[in-house]
Amino acid sequence: MKLLIGWLLNALALLAVAYFVPGIHVSSFMYALIAAAVIGLANILIKPILLILTLPVTILTLGLFIFVINGLMFWLAGYFLQGFDVKTITAGIIGAIVYSIISWILSAVVVDKK
């Protein structure tokens, strides 16, 4: 049940990101659900590989390059999905940061801490 609630909260966070960040557009709640699932899968499957491959750059930038990787994951999801559009990688980076913050706030407020 927590997984389903988390998925719905991430879709709501994605709709909020589309409202606040210029350059990001979500057509409907259904597309937000699909995009939230794809972003989650990309973060599980692709992001660890990118983190290992870019470890020297990440160390050189004191971890700030992880923002670029998160933005790239966000942009790639927008590139492959219809109904979810991320215009630039910069919009993806800003959108990923805002998405993380909103998702964290929503899950802190809604999800039970048992």
Protein Blocks (a to p, Z undefined) as FASTA:
>chain_A
ZZmmmmmmmmmmmmmmmmmmghiacfblmlmmmmmmmmmmmmmmmmmmmmmmmmmmmmmn
nommmmmmmmmmmmmmmmmpghiacfblmlmmmmmmmmmmmmmmmmmmmmccZZ
